[in-house]
């Protein structure tokens, strides 16, 4: 389970890294309209080009990734590829059997969230799964949507996967739960936005994101923000006092313009200093204070020591000449040495 999840995340990451934006800084995007040049005096008059839809205002950026992809079905009555040709006049139909299904296989791992399926529906439950081809099971994790149909009708099923979350896989499986019946599918569309756009209709651009790349469903920037912007979608402008538009989340500047400081760079530095010299002034002040404290400490130590010495009388030796006496041979001088020792004053 964990290996499968890690594998899908890695494939998704590599897919994002190798994609390029189809939109430019001026919010215009590559055209996917039916007519992209001068169309009777108008630009992009409709979004009915095969494989694309969306809004004409930004060049039809909603891609049908199921268009002309490989298809399979449980049994063959008609060609299963009819379900992905975007022609409502053709359809795919299985034989009458238990739990019939049709499968669409992509050429690579995809993230799937929005689909539109047209069915000739009978009574019973219909399920849509998004799964990886390495997993043969249809389980809860791969279940995108379910609908209970109580009458025979032409069903146009507009789908957003459960919990409004995208599911990763390389296959779409549509299954009808029945003891005996057929599955008739006219059209299967799976929508993704071209790189650089997002939203249900892919009508929003992420030109403030780095390289104009964002998540096609949420609009969250993939590589971070361009200078001057911040937020998940990089849609909040940095304060004007931030240097080079550099700021982080919470409206905090990472660098200030000269003359300003503070987390919002809205505090004016006094005129006798500048933002470039302020750090050096702080360093000099701290070092000067430490030097002053050291000097006072040393002077106090030596003065105290000198006073202690003055209060102590050193041990001295005094030689006193008492006199000389004459002997039979010569005069001998006798010296008497007095030791006064140490006397406290």
Residue frames relative to the residue before (quaternion, step in Angstrom):
aa qw qx qy qz dx dy dz
X 1.0000 0.0000 0.0000 0.0000 0.00 0.00 0.00
X 0.7077 0.4476 -0.2670 0.4770 3.58 0.81 -1.03
X 0.6259 0.5319 -0.3484 0.4516 3.61 1.00 -0.72
X 0.6409 0.5219 -0.3233 0.4608 3.55 1.00 -0.83
X 0.6623 0.5092 -0.3069 0.4559 3.59 0.92 -0.93
X 0.6609 0.5007 -0.3069 0.4672 3.60 0.93 -0.90
X 0.6351 0.5385 -0.3256 0.4479 3.59 0.99 -0.83
X 0.6822 0.4843 -0.2933 0.4626 3.58 0.88 -0.93
X 0.6352 0.5191 -0.3303 0.4669 3.59 1.03 -0.76
X 0.6542 0.5149 -0.3168 0.4545 3.58 0.97 -0.83
X 0.6514 0.5060 -0.3170 0.4682 3.58 0.95 -0.86
X 0.6435 0.5220 -0.3201 0.4593 3.57 1.00 -0.84
X 0.6515 0.5175 -0.3148 0.4567 3.58 0.94 -0.87
X 0.6722 0.4878 -0.3020 0.4679 3.59 0.91 -0.90
X 0.6107 0.5473 -0.3477 0.4545 3.58 1.09 -0.68
X 0.6612 0.5013 -0.3041 0.4680 3.56 0.97 -0.86
X 0.6756 0.5234 -0.3053 0.4200 3.55 0.91 -0.92
X 0.7406 0.4143 -0.2373 0.4727 3.59 1.02 -0.71
X 0.5499 0.6023 -0.4077 0.4106 3.61 1.24 -0.07
X 0.2132 -0.7609 0.5947 0.1478 3.54 -1.26 0.33
X 0.5575 -0.6295 0.4254 0.3344 3.53 -1.13 0.61
X 0.2837 -0.7472 0.5794 0.1597 3.52 -1.11 0.79
X 0.6608 0.4502 -0.3077 0.5158 3.56 1.30 0.21
X 0.3454 -0.7598 0.5290 0.1533 3.55 -1.16 0.70
X 0.7217 -0.4742 0.2958 0.4084 3.54 -1.29 0.29
X 0.6801 0.4704 -0.3032 0.4736 3.60 1.11 -0.49
X 0.5616 -0.6539 0.3376 0.3782 3.57 1.37 0.43
X 0.5220 0.5798 -0.4493 0.4353 3.60 1.18 0.33
X 0.2086 -0.7905 0.5702 0.0807 3.56 -1.13 0.71
X 0.6444 -0.4881 0.4013 0.4306 3.55 -1.27 0.29
X 0.4493 -0.7317 0.4577 0.2309 3.55 -0.91 0.94
X 0.0350 -0.7761 0.6295 0.0070 3.56 -0.99 0.95
X 0.3366 0.7562 -0.4894 0.2744 3.56 1.18 0.59
X 0.6471 -0.4888 0.4049 0.4224 3.54 -1.33 0.13
X 0.7731 0.0704 -0.0353 0.6294 3.57 1.17 -0.67
X 0.1476 -0.8466 0.5096 0.0418 3.58 -0.45 1.20
X 0.6748 0.4494 -0.3103 0.4963 3.60 1.18 -0.22
X 0.7700 -0.2847 0.2325 0.5215 3.60 -1.06 -0.66
X 0.0379 -0.8196 0.5701 -0.0418 3.56 -0.25 1.33
X 0.7812 -0.2808 0.1349 0.5410 3.59 0.12 1.30
X 0.7548 -0.3872 0.2012 0.4898 3.55 0.99 0.88
X 0.7022 0.4078 -0.2571 0.5238 3.59 1.28 -0.06
X 0.3392 -0.7061 0.5814 0.2199 3.55 -1.32 0.38
X 0.8500 -0.0176 -0.0202 0.5260 3.59 -0.82 1.03
X 0.0043 -0.8509 0.5239 -0.0393 3.55 0.28 1.24
X 0.8123 0.0224 -0.0016 0.5828 3.63 1.15 -0.48
X 0.3528 -0.7188 0.5629 0.2049 3.54 -1.33 0.45
X 0.3900 0.7334 -0.4767 0.2877 3.58 0.84 0.90
X 0.3240 0.7270 -0.5274 0.2971 3.56 1.14 0.58
X 0.5583 -0.6343 0.4105 0.3427 3.58 -0.91 0.89
X 0.8113 0.2492 -0.2137 0.4837 3.55 -0.88 1.02
X 0.7673 0.3077 -0.1759 0.5345 3.60 1.25 -0.16
X 0.0371 0.7597 -0.6488 0.0211 3.54 -1.27 0.57
X 0.3269 0.7419 -0.5480 0.2059 3.58 -1.22 -0.35
X 0.6427 -0.4925 0.4003 0.4291 3.56 -1.04 -0.83
X 0.5224 -0.6520 0.4551 0.3080 3.56 -1.06 0.77
X 0.5457 0.6553 -0.3933 0.3436 3.60 1.15 -0.57
X 0.8019 0.1861 -0.1178 0.5554 3.61 1.02 -0.66
X 0.6917 -0.5561 0.2738 0.3704 3.57 1.06 0.73
X 0.5594 -0.6523 0.3897 0.3311 3.62 1.10 0.69
X 0.1223 0.8563 -0.4846 0.1304 3.59 0.49 1.21
X 0.5455 0.6099 -0.4018 0.4111 3.62 1.26 0.12
X 0.1444 -0.8318 0.5349 0.0326 3.57 -0.39 1.25
X 0.3058 -0.7100 0.6062 0.1869 3.55 -1.11 0.80
X 0.1935 -0.8304 0.5137 0.0952 3.59 -0.13 1.27
X 0.5977 0.5506 -0.3668 0.4527 3.62 1.27 -0.06
X 0.4686 0.7110 -0.4297 0.3005 3.58 1.25 -0.30
X 0.8679 -0.0414 -0.0401 0.4933 3.54 -0.79 1.20
X 0.3709 0.7090 -0.5123 0.3119 3.58 1.10 0.68
X 0.6547 -0.5162 0.3809 0.3999 3.57 -1.30 0.28
X 0.0874 -0.8072 0.5834 0.0188 3.59 -0.94 0.90
X 0.0842 -0.7502 0.6532 0.0578 3.53 -1.34 0.52
X 0.0398 -0.7796 0.6200 0.0789 3.58 -1.24 0.32
X 0.6812 -0.5324 0.3146 0.3920 3.54 -1.21 0.56
X 0.7740 -0.0387 0.0255 0.6315 3.55 1.08 -0.75
X 0.3978 -0.7495 0.4879 0.2047 3.57 -1.09 0.61
X 0.0061 -0.7564 0.6540 -0.0101 3.52 -0.90 1.05
X 0.7560 0.0226 -0.0076 0.6541 3.52 1.16 -0.85
X 0.6774 -0.4868 0.3575 0.4201 3.55 -1.28 0.25
X 0.4104 -0.7406 0.4795 0.2306 3.61 -0.66 1.10
X 0.5842 0.5986 -0.3761 0.3988 3.61 1.15 -0.47
X 0.4987 0.6537 -0.4242 0.3795 3.59 1.24 -0.23
X 0.6288 0.5673 -0.3304 0.4166 3.57 1.18 -0.53
X 0.7667 0.3271 -0.1877 0.5196 3.60 1.21 -0.30
X 0.5027 0.6670 -0.4216 0.3531 3.59 1.16 0.47
X 0.4125 -0.7410 0.4281 0.3124 3.59 1.38 0.03
X 0.5399 0.5706 -0.4279 0.4470 3.58 1.15 0.60
X 0.3474 -0.7778 0.4903 0.1843 3.54 -0.47 1.21
X 0.6058 0.5730 -0.3533 0.4240 3.60 1.24 -0.30
X 0.7056 0.3900 -0.2558 0.5334 3.62 1.23 -0.27
X 0.0582 -0.8047 0.5907 0.0127 3.56 -1.18 0.49
X 0.3580 -0.6812 0.5942 0.2340 3.49 -1.39 0.32
X 0.0034 -0.8115 0.5827 -0.0437 3.59 -0.90 0.95
X 0.2996 -0.7445 0.5715 0.1712 3.55 -0.94 0.94
X 0.6076 -0.4955 0.4540 0.4233 3.53 -1.36 -0.01
X 0.5697 -0.5466 0.4714 0.3931 3.57 -1.26 0.25
X 0.2593 0.7602 -0.5401 0.2513 3.55 -0.57 1.17
X 0.6144 -0.5282 0.4220 0.4068 3.58 -1.29 -0.12
X 0.8708 -0.0403 -0.0076 0.4900 3.54 -0.99 1.00
X 0.0533 0.8207 -0.5655 0.0620 3.64 0.56 1.08
X 0.0644 -0.8056 0.5887 0.0181 3.57 -1.16 0.59
X 0.1574 -0.7320 0.6488 0.1361 3.53 -1.38 0.28
X 0.1718 -0.8007 0.5717 0.0508 3.56 -1.03 0.85
X 0.1567 -0.7439 0.6431 0.0920 3.55 -1.12 0.83
X 0.1268 -0.8070 0.5746 0.0490 3.60 -0.74 1.04
X 0.3108 -0.7500 0.5605 0.1636 3.56 -0.81 1.09
X 0.5386 -0.6295 0.4538 0.3281 3.55 -1.26 0.35
X 0.7834 0.0888 -0.0897 0.6085 3.59 1.30 0.02
X 0.6688 -0.4698 0.3802 0.4330 3.56 -1.32 0.16
X 0.0495 -0.8033 0.5934 -0.0108 3.56 -0.92 0.96
X 0.3423 -0.6699 0.6061 0.2583 3.55 -1.33 0.36
X 0.0917 -0.8249 0.5574 -0.0186 3.55 -0.63 1.18
X 0.0361 0.8032 -0.5923 0.0514 3.55 -0.93 0.97
X 0.8034 0.2033 -0.0848 0.5532 3.61 0.92 -0.93
X 0.0498 0.7859 -0.6126 0.0683 3.56 -0.96 1.00
X 0.1227 -0.7467 0.6441 0.1115 3.52 -1.35 0.32
X 0.0172 -0.8173 0.5723 -0.0645 3.56 -0.55 1.24
X 0.1596 -0.7702 0.6123 0.0804 3.57 -0.96 0.93
X 0.0353 -0.8205 0.5675 -0.0594 3.57 -0.65 1.22
X 0.2834 -0.6278 0.6708 0.2749 3.48 -1.39 0.24
X 0.1014 -0.8808 0.4626 0.0025 3.52 0.16 1.34
X 0.2315 -0.7341 0.6235 0.1366 3.47 -1.13 0.81
X 0.6831 -0.4550 0.3516 0.4502 3.56 -1.28 -0.07
X 0.5728 0.5769 -0.4419 0.3792 3.55 -0.94 0.94
X 0.5838 -0.5775 0.4454 0.3569 3.55 -1.34 -0.08
X 0.1586 -0.7653 0.6191 0.0762 3.53 -1.14 0.81
X 0.1338 -0.7984 0.5865 0.0250 3.56 -0.97 0.95
X 0.1298 -0.7558 0.6361 0.0861 3.55 -1.19 0.68
X 0.0830 -0.8023 0.5911 0.0001 3.57 -0.76 1.10
X 0.1570 -0.7196 0.6650 0.1237 3.54 -1.29 0.58
X 0.1169 0.8316 -0.5231 0.1451 3.57 -0.37 1.20
X 0.4825 -0.6195 0.5334 0.3145 3.50 -1.38 0.23
X 0.5491 -0.6449 0.4170 0.3296 3.58 -0.93 0.82
X 0.6092 0.5590 -0.3535 0.4375 3.61 1.18 -0.43
X 0.6910 0.4090 -0.2632 0.5348 3.58 1.27 -0.27
X 0.2736 -0.8028 0.5128 0.1330 3.58 -0.48 1.19
X 0.6391 0.5630 -0.3263 0.4100 3.58 1.18 -0.41
X 0.2750 -0.6911 0.6384 0.1980 3.52 -1.29 0.53
X 0.0845 0.8347 -0.5312 0.1186 3.57 -0.09 1.29
X 0.7421 -0.4139 0.2935 0.4379 3.55 -1.34 -0.01
X 0.6267 0.5590 -0.3434 0.4205 3.56 1.02 -0.74
X 0.7406 0.3970 -0.2216 0.4948 3.57 1.04 -0.74
X 0.5019 0.6542 -0.4300 0.3677 3.62 1.25 -0.08
X 0.2204 -0.7846 0.5714 0.0969 3.55 -0.72 1.12
X 0.8053 -0.1272 0.1356 0.5629 3.59 0.82 -0.98
X 0.0985 -0.7680 0.6305 0.0530 3.54 -1.31 0.46
X 0.0156 -0.7899 0.6131 0.0001 3.56 -1.08 0.73
X 0.2653 -0.7372 0.6016 0.1557 3.55 -1.09 0.81
X 0.1127 -0.8025 0.5853 0.0270 3.56 -0.63 1.17
X 0.1856 -0.8324 0.5198 0.0503 3.58 -0.72 1.13
X 0.7680 0.2174 -0.1685 0.5784 3.60 1.22 0.20
X 0.5420 -0.5957 0.4750 0.3548 3.53 -1.25 0.41
X 0.2275 0.7783 -0.5458 0.2113 3.56 -0.65 1.08
X 0.4813 -0.5757 0.5513 0.3647 3.51 -1.38 0.14
X 0.1239 -0.8354 0.5356 0.0042 3.54 -0.38 1.29
X 0.1058 -0.7583 0.6418 0.0437 3.54 -0.81 1.09
X 0.1012 -0.8498 0.5158 -0.0387 3.49 -0.16 1.42
X 0.1239 -0.7822 0.6101 0.0251 3.55 -0.46 1.30
X 0.0878 -0.8608 0.5004 -0.0297 3.57 -0.32 1.29
X 0.0057 -0.7042 0.7088 0.0406 3.50 -1.25 0.76
X 0.5026 -0.6889 0.4227 0.3067 3.59 -0.65 1.07
X 0.6884 -0.5326 0.3206 0.3738 3.53 -1.17 0.76
X 0.8395 0.1541 -0.1686 0.4931 3.52 -1.18 0.82
X 0.4954 -0.6871 0.4065 0.3423 3.55 1.28 0.47
X 0.5113 0.6409 -0.4106 0.3990 3.56 1.11 0.73
X 0.4490 -0.6646 0.5258 0.2833 3.57 -1.12 0.69
X 0.2063 -0.7552 0.6121 0.1110 3.56 -1.15 0.74
X 0.3272 -0.7680 0.5272 0.1585 3.56 -0.95 0.93
X 0.3340 0.7285 -0.5533 0.2274 3.57 -0.95 0.91
X 0.3973 -0.7068 0.5254 0.2579 3.54 -1.31 0.07
X 0.7242 0.3552 -0.2421 0.5393 3.58 1.27 0.32
X 0.1725 -0.7164 0.6628 0.1333 3.53 -1.29 0.60
X 0.0568 -0.7925 0.6071 0.0090 3.60 -0.83 0.99
X 0.1034 -0.7641 0.6354 0.0417 3.57 -0.87 1.05
X 0.0210 -0.8223 0.5658 -0.0575 3.56 -0.65 1.15
X 0.2098 -0.7406 0.6238 0.1354 3.55 -1.06 0.82
X 0.2765 -0.7618 0.5662 0.1506 3.57 -0.76 1.07
X 0.3115 0.7268 -0.5476 0.2737 3.57 -0.40 1.25
X 0.4939 -0.6441 0.4874 0.3218 3.57 -1.15 0.52
X 0.7905 -0.0501 0.0420 0.6090 3.59 1.16 -0.57
X 0.4427 0.6691 -0.4977 0.3294 3.56 -0.51 1.15
X 0.4024 -0.6862 0.5441 0.2667 3.55 -1.32 0.04
X 0.3321 -0.7071 0.5865 0.2139 3.54 -1.33 0.31
X 0.0486 -0.8016 0.5956 -0.0210 3.56 -0.62 1.18
X 0.0023 0.8097 -0.5828 0.0691 3.56 -0.55 1.23
X 0.2633 -0.7798 0.5532 0.1289 3.56 -0.78 1.08
X 0.8242 -0.0412 0.0915 0.5574 3.56 0.88 -0.88
X 0.0542 -0.7591 0.6483 0.0233 3.55 -1.10 0.84
X 0.0277 0.7851 -0.6168 0.0492 3.56 -0.70 1.10
X 0.0833 -0.7665 0.6366 0.0162 3.55 -0.97 0.98
X 0.2092 -0.8484 0.4815 0.0669 3.56 -0.43 1.24
X 0.0594 0.7394 -0.6703 0.0216 3.49 -1.22 0.78
X 0.4513 -0.6740 0.5129 0.2810 3.55 -1.20 0.57
X 0.5195 -0.5899 0.5056 0.3557 3.54 -1.16 0.56
X 0.6152 -0.5726 0.3907 0.3757 3.56 -1.11 0.66
X 0.7245 0.3684 -0.3051 0.4963 3.54 -0.76 1.11
X 0.7345 0.3073 -0.2127 0.5665 3.59 1.32 -0.10
X 0.0333 -0.7865 0.6159 0.0308 3.56 -1.28 0.30
X 0.5407 0.6034 -0.4738 0.3451 3.54 -1.35 0.17
X 0.6936 -0.4878 0.3241 0.4193 3.57 -1.25 0.37
X 0.7682 0.2875 -0.1565 0.5502 3.59 1.01 -0.82
X 0.4296 -0.7228 0.4425 0.3117 3.59 1.32 0.17
X 0.4091 0.7392 -0.4362 0.3098 3.56 1.12 0.71
X 0.6431 0.4863 -0.3265 0.4933 3.60 1.29 0.06
X 0.2577 -0.7781 0.5578 0.1307 3.56 -1.02 0.81
X 0.2709 -0.7558 0.5764 0.1524 3.56 -1.22 0.56
X 0.1128 0.8519 -0.5004 0.1056 3.55 0.86 1.01
X 0.6219 0.5179 -0.3620 0.4626 3.63 1.20 -0.12
X 0.5406 0.5907 -0.4047 0.4417 3.57 1.30 -0.05
X 0.5939 -0.5566 0.4401 0.3792 3.56 -1.20 0.54
X 0.8359 0.0476 -0.1095 0.5358 3.57 -0.82 1.08
X 0.4903 -0.6918 0.4060 0.3408 3.59 1.26 0.43
X 0.5060 0.6508 -0.4196 0.3799 3.59 1.07 0.72
X 0.1147 0.7802 -0.6040 0.1152 3.54 -0.88 1.06
X 0.6353 -0.4905 0.4189 0.4246 3.55 -1.32 0.16
X 0.4532 -0.7416 0.4321 0.2407 3.57 -0.69 1.11
X 0.6863 0.4573 -0.2855 0.4882 3.58 1.23 -0.34
X 0.8012 0.3035 -0.1378 0.4970 3.59 0.88 -0.96
X 0.4130 -0.7131 0.4706 0.3154 3.60 1.13 -0.56
X 0.4354 0.6916 -0.4678 0.3365 3.61 1.26 0.06
X 0.4653 -0.7040 0.4655 0.2668 3.57 -0.82 1.04
X 0.4169 -0.7374 0.4890 0.2081 3.55 -0.97 0.93
X 0.8089 0.2582 -0.1081 0.5170 3.60 0.90 -0.93
X 0.6713 -0.4734 0.3145 0.4758 3.61 1.18 0.25
X 0.6137 -0.5906 0.4161 0.3185 3.53 -1.39 -0.01
X 0.5058 -0.5851 0.5347 0.3406 3.49 -1.33 0.38
X 0.6739 -0.5019 0.3541 0.4106 3.57 -1.24 0.45
X 0.7772 0.3386 -0.2645 0.4598 3.53 -0.96 0.95
X 0.7487 0.3327 -0.1875 0.5419 3.59 1.31 -0.08
X 0.0024 0.7831 -0.6217 -0.0167 3.56 -1.22 0.45
X 0.5018 0.6161 -0.5030 0.3399 3.57 -1.36 0.16
X 0.6855 -0.4845 0.3385 0.4253 3.59 -1.25 0.34
X 0.7640 0.2931 -0.1637 0.5509 3.57 1.03 -0.81
X 0.4109 -0.7286 0.4562 0.3036 3.58 1.31 0.15
X 0.4502 0.7069 -0.4261 0.3407 3.55 1.05 0.79
X 0.6120 0.4988 -0.3577 0.4987 3.59 1.30 0.30
X 0.3593 -0.7667 0.4957 0.1931 3.56 -0.70 1.08
X 0.4994 -0.6499 0.4861 0.3032 3.57 -1.06 0.80
X 0.6097 -0.5429 0.4191 0.3973 3.61 -1.17 0.50
X 0.5849 -0.6286 0.3924 0.3298 3.55 -1.06 0.75
X 0.6635 0.5199 -0.3099 0.4397 3.62 1.18 -0.46
X 0.5067 0.6216 -0.4435 0.4002 3.61 1.24 0.01
X 0.4758 -0.6786 0.4796 0.2884 3.57 -0.96 0.88
X 0.8492 -0.0035 -0.0517 0.5256 3.57 -0.86 1.06
X 0.6039 -0.6027 0.3519 0.3849 3.57 1.10 0.65
X 0.4149 0.7215 -0.4600 0.3094 3.58 1.16 0.56
X 0.2321 0.7525 -0.5867 0.1889 3.56 -0.62 1.14
X 0.3331 -0.7218 0.5730 0.1995 3.51 -1.34 0.32
X 0.7345 -0.3789 0.2873 0.4841 3.56 -1.28 -0.12
X 0.7382 0.3724 -0.2935 0.4798 3.54 -1.10 0.62
X 0.5355 -0.6613 0.3902 0.3516 3.59 1.23 0.36
X 0.4624 0.6868 -0.4430 0.3439 3.61 1.20 0.36
X 0.3877 -0.7095 0.5407 0.2322 3.56 -0.96 0.91
X 0.3411 -0.7152 0.5677 0.2232 3.55 -1.14 0.63
X 0.7664 0.0443 -0.0546 0.6385 3.60 1.26 -0.43
X 0.3077 -0.7661 0.5417 0.1578 3.56 -1.09 0.80
X 0.5611 -0.5527 0.4908 0.3726 3.50 -1.31 0.33
X 0.6168 -0.5393 0.3994 0.4114 3.63 -1.10 0.52
X 0.7657 0.3412 -0.2678 0.4750 3.55 -0.93 0.96
X 0.7404 0.3354 -0.2068 0.5446 3.60 1.29 -0.14
X 0.0007 0.7746 -0.6322 -0.0183 3.52 -1.27 0.45
X 0.5060 0.6153 -0.4924 0.3505 3.55 -1.35 0.10
X 0.6447 -0.5505 0.3595 0.3900 3.59 -1.21 0.47
X 0.7318 0.3557 -0.2278 0.5348 3.57 1.18 -0.48
X 0.3792 -0.7497 0.4584 0.2899 3.59 1.36 0.05
X 0.5109 0.6470 -0.4192 0.3803 3.57 1.04 0.74
X 0.5776 0.5525 -0.3836 0.4627 3.58 1.30 0.28
X 0.3625 -0.7626 0.5029 0.1847 3.54 -0.70 1.14
X 0.3630 -0.7088 0.5620 0.2236 3.57 -0.93 0.92
X 0.5766 -0.5996 0.4146 0.3690 3.66 -0.94 0.82
X 0.6094 -0.6259 0.3643 0.3228 3.55 -1.08 0.81
X 0.6554 0.5206 -0.3262 0.4394 3.63 1.15 -0.45
X 0.7441 0.2672 -0.2121 0.5744 3.56 1.22 0.24
X 0.2581 -0.7486 0.5868 0.1694 3.51 -1.25 0.31
X 0.6718 -0.5115 0.3517 0.4042 3.52 -1.25 0.38
X 0.6727 0.5128 -0.3082 0.4354 3.57 1.10 -0.63
X 0.7319 0.4105 -0.2417 0.4873 3.62 1.10 -0.62
X 0.4866 0.6981 -0.4307 0.3005 3.60 1.16 -0.39
X 0.6631 0.4976 -0.3461 0.4392 3.68 0.77 -0.77
X 0.6571 0.5051 -0.3218 0.4577 3.61 0.97 -0.77
X 0.6095 0.5456 -0.3511 0.4556 3.61 1.04 -0.71
X 0.6487 0.5125 -0.3165 0.4652 3.58 0.96 -0.86
X 0.6576 0.5136 -0.3171 0.4509 3.61 0.93 -0.85
X 0.6593 0.5050 -0.3049 0.4661 3.60 0.92 -0.92
X 0.6499 0.5253 -0.3196 0.4468 3.60 0.93 -0.86
X 0.6651 0.4988 -0.3030 0.4659 3.58 0.94 -0.88
X 0.6710 0.4904 -0.3033 0.4661 3.60 0.89 -0.90
X 0.6376 0.5266 -0.3256 0.4583 3.62 1.01 -0.77
X 0.6473 0.5197 -0.3163 0.4592 3.57 1.00 -0.79
X 0.6534 0.5075 -0.3105 0.4681 3.56 0.99 -0.87
X 0.6476 0.5187 -0.3180 0.4588 3.61 0.99 -0.80
X 0.6410 0.5248 -0.3217 0.4585 3.60 0.98 -0.80
X 0.6552 0.5065 -0.3125 0.4653 3.58 0.93 -0.87
X 0.6557 0.5121 -0.3125 0.4584 3.59 0.98 -0.85
X 0.6403 0.5287 -0.3221 0.4547 3.61 0.98 -0.83
X 0.6632 0.5002 -0.3058 0.4653 3.60 0.88 -0.94
X 0.6482 0.5275 -0.3221 0.4448 3.57 0.96 -0.84
X 0.6763 0.4929 -0.2953 0.4610 3.60 0.91 -0.91
X 0.6459 0.5139 -0.3248 0.4617 3.63 0.92 -0.87
X 0.6469 0.5198 -0.3150 0.4605 3.59 0.91 -0.88
X 0.6533 0.5261 -0.3184 0.4416 3.58 0.95 -0.86
X 0.7117 0.4581 -0.2719 0.4579 3.62 0.81 -0.98
X 0.6260 0.5231 -0.3494 0.4609 3.62 0.99 -0.69
X 0.6613 0.5069 -0.3119 0.4566 3.56 0.89 -0.86
X 0.6561 0.5143 -0.3129 0.4551 3.57 1.01 -0.81
X 0.6424 0.5261 -0.3262 0.4518 3.56 1.00 -0.83
X 0.6508 0.5154 -0.3182 0.4577 3.58 0.95 -0.85
X 0.6406 0.5184 -0.3373 0.4551 3.58 1.00 -0.72
X 0.6487 0.5085 -0.3256 0.4633 3.57 1.05 -0.72
X 0.6519 0.5169 -0.3218 0.4520 3.58 0.99 -0.75
X 0.6707 0.4904 -0.3041 0.4660 3.54 1.10 -0.54
X 0.6936 0.4338 -0.2643 0.5108 3.59 1.28 -0.06
X 0.2759 -0.7452 0.5858 0.1592 3.53 -0.90 0.91
X 0.4121 -0.7277 0.4949 0.2360 3.47 -0.78 1.09
X 0.5667 -0.5619 0.4842 0.3586 3.47 -1.35 0.41
X 0.0301 -0.8209 0.5697 -0.0263 3.58 -0.64 1.10
X 0.2466 -0.7410 0.6061 0.1507 3.46 -1.25 0.44
X 0.0572 -0.8101 0.5834 -0.0028 3.55 -0.69 1.12
X 0.1923 -0.7847 0.5822 0.0909 3.55 -0.83 1.00
X 0.1056 -0.8026 0.5867 0.0202 3.57 -0.64 1.12
X 0.2903 -0.7518 0.5673 0.1693 3.63 -0.84 1.01
X 0.2537 -0.8056 0.5215 0.1212 3.54 -0.36 1.27
X 0.7116 -0.4147 0.2791 0.4937 3.71 0.88 -0.75
X 0.4038 -0.6890 0.5444 0.2567 3.53 -1.23 -0.01
X 0.1584 -0.7741 0.6074 0.0818 3.60 -1.06 0.78
X 0.4063 -0.7121 0.5257 0.2267 3.50 -1.08 0.83
X 0.1237 -0.7764 0.6144 0.0663 3.51 -0.89 0.89
X 0.7292 -0.4159 0.2913 0.4588 3.50 -1.30 -0.09
X 0.7657 0.3801 -0.2065 0.4761 3.54 1.02 -0.64
X 0.8061 -0.1147 0.1374 0.5640 3.55 0.88 -0.82
X 0.5599 -0.5559 0.4745 0.3903 3.47 -1.30 -0.02
X 0.1182 -0.7872 0.6032 0.0497 3.58 -0.89 0.97
X 0.2340 -0.7633 0.5896 0.1225 3.49 -0.85 1.04
X 0.2053 -0.7815 0.5847 0.0719 3.53 -0.86 1.05
X 0.1191 -0.7863 0.6050 0.0399 3.54 -0.83 1.05
X 0.1953 -0.7672 0.6046 0.0885 3.54 -0.96 0.88
X 0.1960 -0.7897 0.5754 0.0828 3.59 -0.71 1.14
X 0.1344 -0.7949 0.5905 0.0380 3.51 -0.78 1.08
X 0.1628 -0.7768 0.6026 0.0831 3.56 -0.81 1.01
X 0.2109 -0.8085 0.5428 0.0843 3.50 -0.51 1.29
X 0.3857 -0.7448 0.4764 0.2638 3.58 1.24 -0.22
X 0.6056 -0.5287 0.4357 0.4047 3.55 -1.17 -0.58
X 0.0735 -0.8006 0.5945 -0.0177 3.50 -0.78 1.12
X 0.3454 -0.7256 0.5553 0.2143 3.55 -0.75 0.97
X 0.4072 -0.7145 0.5104 0.2513 3.57 -0.88 0.87
